[in-house]
Amino acid sequence: MSEAVVEEQDASRCSICLEPLKDPVTIPCGHSYCMKCISVFWDKKRKEYSCPQCRETFTTRPVLKKNTILAELVEKMKKSSASQTISPALAVPAAAAAAAVAASYGGPGDVECDFCTERKLKAVKSCLVCLVSLCQTHIEPHLNIPALKNHKLVQASTHLEEIICPQHSKLMEVFCRTDEKFICMLCTMEDHKGHDTVTATVERNVRETQTACLKKIEEMEKKVLEARETVTFHLRSAQEAEQQSEKIFTELLESIERRRSEVKELIRAQQKAAVRDAEDVLEKLEQELAELRRGHADLEKLSVEEDHVNFLQAFQALESSVSKTSSSISPSPHVSFNDLITSVSALKSGVEELCKQDVMKISGEVASVESVVPEEPSTREDFLKCE
């Protein structure tokens, strides 16, 4: 097919629907479209009327009149195409293409193409400049026409109206921090002139940073709360341990005091028994000593007796009395408490050694209780890094 024929066919097709022109109209800039296609296009634009190809804008909406000459040319080309027979080799690809188109029709939940005039195809992209959704066929001009290549295409969406300024019908790509709302570029020169404004992308990055910072703050506040609870726990636990240990040591001291009293009573009881026995022996010895002394005094008196008979009789009686006082009673042996003192000293040493070992063990257990405090961030970067 010659280039002239291709160019002629392109000229007879609408650049919006990419189909042969139907009720063709020519707008002031010289480009031609289907009357329905350009009407729908301008209806969506509401207040701004421009050419989809060259982007020339018009102050008022142009009045559309059918271009009869172009209509006749399109009709002739249709008849010429209909007279040509399709070769068998092209029949299968045509059927496959038809099946592919059928699979591209929009269904429930799909975004439909705004340029499809009859049965709507599924949109693959939405244009944030034209504010329309485009199917795989109608997106071709945005990929090939230089004036349309700079348009921003996004994933097909049904919420385009929500991001359009209701006052200027422009994309709301600016955020006004003063009024906390999204606006378009024209709003920055009118109602929001002099306000603190940034692009939506910058504001989104700031919000994401703020969100991340708030998350870090929440995590840090949680850690601070846990640290405070740990401090309270340690104070309460140490206080309880101190009270319990004080109680235990008091009971231990009371137990030792009872044992001390028992030993003291034991010593006194032994002392009392020994003293009682010794006093009994002393009393008997003193009695015998007194009798001996009386016998000795009697002997001294008898020594001056001149009558020998009386002397011998009296002497025999005194001798018998003195011999009876020769008792085998001896003083009680000394009671020694050295063994008891030795036992008490050994008890003291054993208790001290046991206490020393147990205190060392307790000290080790107390020392093993550690509180790990995370290192505080010194810079903003460290703060954002901390988890």
ZIHUWO-V975057 format. One record per residue. PSI is psi as a letter, one per 40 degrees, with the letter a starting at -180 (* if undefined). OMEGA is omega in radians with two decimals (* if undefined). Layout:
psi=PSI omega=OMEGA
psi=PSI omega=OMEGA
This chain:
psi=h omega=-3.07
psi=i omega=3.13
psi=d omega=-3.13
psi=d omega=3.14
psi=d omega=3.12
psi=d omega=3.14
psi=d omega=3.14
psi=d omega=3.12
psi=d omega=3.11
psi=d omega=-3.14
psi=d omega=-3.12
psi=e omega=3.14
psi=i omega=3.10
psi=h omega=-3.12
psi=e omega=3.10
psi=d omega=-3.13
psi=e omega=3.12
psi=f omega=3.07
psi=i omega=3.05
psi=i omega=-3.09
psi=h omega=3.10
psi=h omega=-3.00
psi=f omega=-3.04
psi=i omega=3.04
psi=i omega=3.12
psi=h omega=-3.11
psi=i omega=-3.02
psi=d omega=-3.12
psi=e omega=3.10
psi=e omega=3.14
psi=i omega=-3.06
psi=i omega=-3.13
psi=i omega=2.94
psi=i omega=-3.11
psi=d omega=-3.11
psi=d omega=-3.10
psi=d omega=-3.10
psi=d omega=3.10
psi=d omega=3.11
psi=d omega=-3.14
psi=d omega=-3.13
psi=d omega=3.08
psi=d omega=3.13
psi=d omega=-3.13
psi=e omega=3.08
psi=c omega=-3.03
psi=e omega=-3.11
psi=h omega=-3.10
psi=h omega=-3.11
psi=i omega=3.12
psi=h omega=-3.13
psi=d omega=-3.10
psi=d omega=-3.07
psi=e omega=3.11
psi=e omega=3.07
psi=h omega=-3.10
psi=i omega=-3.12
psi=h omega=-3.09
psi=d omega=3.09
psi=i omega=-3.13
psi=h omega=-3.12
psi=i omega=3.06
psi=h omega=-3.07
psi=h omega=3.07
psi=h omega=-3.12
psi=h omega=3.10
psi=g omega=-3.03
psi=d omega=-3.12
psi=d omega=3.14
psi=d omega=3.11
psi=d omega=3.11
psi=d omega=3.13
psi=d omega=3.13
psi=d omega=-3.14
psi=d omega=3.12
psi=d omega=-3.13
psi=d omega=3.09
psi=d omega=-3.13
psi=d omega=-3.14
psi=d omega=-3.14
psi=d omega=-3.12
psi=d omega=-3.11
psi=e omega=-3.14
psi=h omega=-3.14
psi=i omega=3.13
psi=h omega=-3.12
psi=i omega=3.13
psi=d omega=-3.11
psi=d omega=-3.12
psi=e omega=-3.07
psi=d omega=-3.12
psi=d omega=3.10
psi=d omega=-3.14
psi=d omega=3.11
psi=d omega=3.12
psi=d omega=3.12
psi=d omega=3.12
psi=d omega=3.12
psi=d omega=3.12
psi=d omega=3.12
psi=d omega=3.14
psi=d omega=3.14
psi=e omega=-3.10
psi=e omega=3.14
psi=i omega=-3.13
psi=i omega=3.10
psi=a omega=3.13
psi=h omega=3.13
psi=e omega=3.13
psi=i omega=3.02
psi=h omega=-3.08
psi=i omega=3.12
psi=h omega=-3.12
psi=e omega=-3.06
psi=e omega=3.10
psi=h omega=-3.03
psi=d omega=-3.11
psi=b omega=3.11
psi=h omega=-3.02
psi=h omega=3.02
psi=i omega=-3.14
psi=h omega=3.14
psi=i omega=3.11
psi=d omega=3.14
psi=i omega=3.01
psi=h omega=-3.12
psi=h omega=-3.12
psi=e omega=3.09
psi=d omega=3.11
psi=e omega=-3.10
psi=f omega=3.11
psi=i omega=3.05
psi=i omega=-2.97
psi=h omega=3.04
psi=i omega=-3.10
psi=d omega=-3.14
psi=d omega=-3.04
psi=e omega=3.07
psi=e omega=-3.10
psi=d omega=3.13
psi=d omega=3.14
psi=e omega=3.14
psi=d omega=-3.02
psi=d omega=-3.09
psi=h omega=-3.08
psi=d omega=-3.09
psi=d omega=-3.10
psi=e omega=-3.09
psi=d omega=-3.12
psi=e omega=3.12
psi=i omega=-3.11
psi=h omega=3.13
psi=h omega=3.11
psi=i omega=3.09
psi=h omega=-3.09
psi=h omega=-3.08
psi=i omega=3.09
psi=e omega=-3.07
psi=f omega=-3.11
psi=d omega=-3.11
psi=d omega=-3.10
psi=e omega=-3.13
psi=e omega=3.13
psi=h omega=3.12
psi=h omega=-3.12
psi=e omega=-3.10
psi=d omega=-3.05
psi=e omega=-3.13
psi=f omega=3.10
psi=i omega=3.12
psi=h omega=3.12
psi=g omega=-3.09
psi=e omega=3.13
psi=i omega=3.09
psi=h omega=3.10
psi=h omega=3.14
psi=d omega=3.14
psi=d omega=-3.11
psi=e omega=3.12
psi=f omega=3.11
psi=i omega=3.10
psi=i omega=-3.12
psi=i omega=3.08
psi=i omega=-3.10
psi=d omega=-3.14
psi=d omega=3.12
psi=d omega=-3.13
psi=d omega=-3.14
psi=e omega=-3.12
psi=b omega=-3.03
psi=d omega=-3.08
psi=f omega=3.14
psi=h omega=-3.13
psi=e omega=3.12
psi=i omega=3.07
psi=h omega=-3.07
psi=i omega=3.06
psi=i omega=3.08
psi=i omega=-3.13
psi=d omega=3.14
psi=d omega=3.13
psi=d omega=-3.13
psi=d omega=3.12
psi=d omega=3.11
psi=d omega=3.12
psi=d omega=-3.12
psi=d omega=3.13
psi=d omega=3.10
psi=d omega=3.11
psi=d omega=3.13
psi=d omega=3.11
psi=d omega=3.14
psi=d omega=3.11
psi=d omega=3.11
psi=d omega=3.11
psi=d omega=3.14
psi=d omega=3.12
psi=d omega=3.13
psi=d omega=-3.14
psi=d omega=3.09
psi=d omega=3.10
psi=d omega=3.12
psi=d omega=3.11
psi=d omega=3.12
psi=d omega=3.11
psi=d omega=3.13
psi=d omega=3.10
psi=d omega=3.10
psi=d omega=3.11
psi=d omega=3.11
psi=d omega=3.12
psi=d omega=3.13
psi=d omega=-3.13
psi=d omega=3.13
psi=d omega=-3.13
psi=d omega=-3.13
psi=d omega=3.14
psi=d omega=3.13
psi=d omega=3.11
psi=d omega=3.12
psi=d omega=3.13
psi=d omega=3.13
psi=d omega=-3.14
psi=d omega=3.14
psi=d omega=3.10
psi=d omega=3.11
psi=d omega=-3.12
psi=d omega=3.13
psi=d omega=3.08
psi=d omega=3.09
psi=d omega=3.11
psi=d omega=3.12
psi=d omega=3.10
psi=d omega=3.11
psi=d omega=3.11
psi=d omega=3.12
psi=d omega=3.09
psi=d omega=3.12
psi=d omega=3.11
psi=d omega=3.12
psi=d omega=3.12
psi=d omega=3.11
psi=d omega=3.12
psi=d omega=3.11
psi=d omega=3.11
psi=d omega=3.12
psi=d omega=-3.10
psi=d omega=3.10
psi=d omega=3.10
psi=d omega=3.11
psi=d omega=-3.11
psi=d omega=-3.14
psi=d omega=-3.13
psi=d omega=-3.14
psi=d omega=3.13
psi=d omega=3.13
psi=d omega=-3.12
psi=d omega=3.14
psi=d omega=3.08
psi=d omega=3.12
psi=d omega=-3.14
psi=d omega=-3.13
psi=d omega=3.14
psi=d omega=3.14
psi=d omega=3.14
psi=d omega=3.11
psi=d omega=-3.14
psi=d omega=3.11
psi=d omega=3.13
psi=d omega=3.13
psi=d omega=3.10
psi=d omega=3.14
psi=d omega=3.10
psi=d omega=3.10
psi=d omega=3.13
psi=d omega=3.13
psi=d omega=3.12
psi=d omega=3.12
psi=d omega=3.12
psi=d omega=3.12
psi=d omega=-3.09
psi=d omega=-3.08
psi=e omega=-3.13
psi=e omega=3.13
psi=h omega=-3.11
psi=d omega=3.14
psi=h omega=-3.09
psi=d omega=-3.12
psi=d omega=3.12
psi=d omega=-3.13
psi=d omega=-3.09
psi=d omega=3.13
psi=d omega=3.14
psi=d omega=-3.12
psi=d omega=3.12
psi=d omega=3.13
psi=d omega=3.14
psi=d omega=-3.12
psi=d omega=3.12
psi=d omega=-3.13
psi=d omega=-3.12
psi=d omega=-3.12
psi=d omega=3.14
psi=d omega=-3.11
psi=e omega=3.11
psi=g omega=-3.06
psi=i omega=3.09
psi=e omega=-3.13
psi=h omega=3.10
psi=i omega=3.10
psi=i omega=3.13
psi=i omega=3.10
psi=i omega=3.14
psi=h omega=3.08
psi=h omega=-3.13
psi=h omega=3.08
psi=e omega=-3.11
psi=d omega=-3.13
psi=d omega=3.13
psi=d omega=3.12
psi=d omega=3.11
psi=d omega=3.14
psi=d omega=3.13
psi=d omega=3.11
psi=d omega=3.12
psi=d omega=3.08
psi=d omega=3.11
psi=d omega=-3.13
psi=d omega=3.14
psi=d omega=3.13
psi=d omega=3.13
psi=d omega=3.13
psi=d omega=3.12
psi=d omega=3.10
psi=d omega=-3.14
psi=d omega=-3.14
psi=d omega=-3.12
psi=d omega=3.11
psi=d omega=3.08
psi=d omega=3.11
psi=d omega=3.12
psi=d omega=3.12
psi=d omega=3.10
psi=d omega=3.13
psi=d omega=3.11
psi=d omega=-3.13
psi=d omega=-3.12
psi=e omega=3.10
psi=h omega=-3.07
psi=i omega=3.05
psi=h omega=-3.14
psi=h omega=3.14
psi=h omega=-3.13
psi=i omega=-3.14
psi=h omega=-3.10
psi=h omega=3.11
psi=h omega=-3.12
psi=e omega=3.14
psi=i omega=3.12
psi=d omega=3.12
psi=d omega=3.11
psi=d omega=3.13
psi=d omega=-3.12
psi=d omega=-3.14
psi=d omega=-3.04
psi=h omega=-3.11
psi=* omega=*
